[in-house]
Amino acid sequence: MRIVDRILAISDVHGENTKFIKLLKQAAYEPENDLLVICGDLIDRGEENLAVIETCMKLQKQGAIILKGNHEQMLEQILKEMIDGENWHRYLSLNIKLWREKNGGEAMYYEIRKLPKEKLMEILEFVQGLPIYFASGKYIFTHAGGNVVKSIETNTEDELVWGDKSFPSCKAYPDKITVFGHIPTWLLYPYTANHLKNKKRRTEAKIWFDTIHKDKIGIDCGSVFCGRLAAIELPSYREFYV
């Protein structure tokens, strides 16, 4: 692996490309010197989904690590239906309806529904190629934590992109710190010592540090849910917000 000055980790951009670019500028991201890790959920809920994908494709070519989240997993399934089905747009499947109505895919649906098959295949290839975890030194990066009963290498895709309910409260991997998104950090406050003092408004949401086990960092500050988009610099633990 190339030697870098620092690692920057961001998660749950959720179709907010303008904020994403602003955050990278605020953190003074330099592809030549920094390692950028995006912990999944690039799309859905926001309004600039294709723009985020295009930005991440460019960043990936510059050396950034882009991980798969549960929303990329859903998009992968949707794209396969669109590419393989002749009349999918006339008779929307239950899968597409659930994605649009329950899982935040409405804006993304309208962005991609008229794209040529070649463009859909390009996006599908990108999504299918996304890794489900990344490890560097003492840090492990995933979208949603994982099942710590198993080694990180043997976790399934579902375990890493959807997470395990016990993950925030249990001890994770020995001598490692797991950096993850997926769960807005205000939902993680109960797993923190003196959590009532640490509780913040959504608009003031901050990166969550596991002060009990000291082996997890939650970086989804719920931007698309009236929170903030966050980045953490490692190993300094400097925080950035927009």
N, C-alpha and C positions, 0 to 999 in steps of 0.2 A: 504494500500500500504506500502511496505517496506521502511524504511528510508535509503536514499542514500546520499552520499557526494556531488554528482553533477549529472547533466544530460548532456549527449553528444548527439547531434543531427547531423545526416548525411542524405543527400538525393541524389538521382540520381546517384547511383553507376554505372549503365548501363554496366554491364558485365566486369568491370575492377577490378577483384578480387585482383590482385597483389597490386594495388594502395590502395584498400580498407584495406587490411591487414596492409600495411605500415602506413596508416592514423591512424588506431586503435593503432598501436604501438607508433606512434608519440604523440598521445594524452594520452598515458599510460592508456588505458582503462582497468579497473579491474571490472569484472562482480560482484564481491562480494560487491563492494562499489559504483559503478556507475550504473546509468540507461541509457542504450543506446536506442535511438529512431532512426530508419531508416525510413525516410519519403517517401518510395516507389521508383519505377523505379529501381529495382534491376538489370534488364536485358535489352537486346537489344542494338544494335549499337556497343557494345564492343565484345571482343573475348573470354571471360572467364565466360560465362553466368551460366553454370551448377555449376561451382566452386563458384560463388557468392551465388547461391541458397543453396548449401551445407553449406557454411559459415554461411549464415543467419539462416538456420535450427538449426545449433549448437548454435549460439548466442541466438536464441529464447528459446532454452531449458535452457540456462543459465540466462534467465530473460529479455532479450532484447525485445523491442516492435518493431515489423516489420509491417509497414503500407502498404496498397495496393496503387499502382500508376496506371496510365492509361496503362502502359506496362504490368503490372500483369493482369489487366482486359482483355487486348487483348490476353495474353497467356492463360488465363482461357478459352476463347472461342475457341482458336486453339486446346488446349488439348482435349476439349470435342469432337471436330471433329475427331481428331486422334484416340481417344478411341472408339468412337461410329461408325466410318466409316470403312468398310472393305477395300475399295479401294481408300482411300483418297490420297495415295501417287501416284497413277496412274493418277488420275484426280483431280488436285489441285483446290480447291474452290477459288472463287474470294477473299474470306476473307483471306485465306492463302497467296495468291499472293500479296494482298495489304500489308499484314503484312511484307512479305519478301522484297518487292520492294520499299515501301513507308515509312514504319514505323520502319525500322531498325532491322527487325527480321531475316535477312539472316543468320547470324552466329548462332543464337539460333536454327534456323530451322535445320541446319546441325548437331548441337549438339544433338538434341532430335529425329530426324526422324527415327533412328534405335533402339531407346530404347525399351525394352519390355513394354508391356501394364502395367505391375505391377508398373514399375518405373514412367511411365507417370501418373498413378493414384496417386502415392505418391506425385508427384509434384503438381498435381491438388488439392489434399486435402490440401496441404500447402497453395497454393494460395487462395483457397476458404475461408480458415480460417483467412486470414489477415484482421484486422480491418481497417476502412477507416478514423478514426481519433483517437487521444488520447489526454486526458487532464490531466494535473498535475499542481496543484497550479494555478498560473496566466498564465500558458502557454497552448496553444492549438497547437497540431501538426497535420497537414494534408499534403497530397501530393501537392495539387494545390490551397491552400487557400479555397475558398468556396463562397457560396452565403450568404452574411452577412445580407440580408433582413430576412433570416430565422435563427432560432437557430441552433447551430452546430449539435444538436441532430437530427434535422429534415431535414438536408441537404441530398440529395440523393447521391448514390455512384458516379454518373456521375458528380455531382457538386463538389465533393471533390477530385476526381481523375483527372478531366479535368479542373476544375476551372471555374470561371466566369470572363469575360473580364473586368468587372468594379472593380474587387477585388483589384488590386495594388493601384488604385487611390482613393478608398473610405475609409471611416472610418470603422474599423472592429468591433470586439466585445468589449464592454465597460469593462475596468479594466482587459483586457486580452491581451496577445501578441501571435499572430498567427505565428508559425514557419512553413515554407513551402518550397517546391522545385519547380520542374516542369518548371519554367521559368529561363533560364540562367540569372544571375544577371546583365549582361551588358544590357539586355533589360529592366531592372527595373530602371536604372539610371535616365530616364526622370521623374520618380515619386519622385525624391529626391530633396530637396532644394539645390541650387547651383550645379545642376547636371553636368554642363559642367566641373567644377573643379574636380568632383568625377569620371569622366569617365576614365576607365582603358582599357589597352589592354586585350585581352582574356587570354593571358598567365599570366596576373596579376590580373585576376578577383578576387573580394573579396566578402565576405558575405555582403548582402544589408540590411541596416536598414532604415525603414521608418522614416525619420527625420521630416516629416510633421505631421502625426497622431501619430507616436511613438507607433504603435500597431502591427507592422509586421516585420518579419525578413525573408529574402529570402536566402536560403542556397545552391541553385543549382548554383555552379560556373562553370558549363558547361565543366566538365572534358573531356567528350567524344567528345566535340566540340573544342578541343585545349585549353580548360580552365584548371581549377584545381578542384580536389576533396577536399571538405571542411568539417570541423566539427566545431560546436560551443559548447562551454562549458557554461552551465547555472547553477547558475545565474551570474557567473563572466563575461560572454561575451568574454571569451578568445577564440581566433580563431586558427585553425590548417589547414594547407594546404599541399597537395602533388601534 
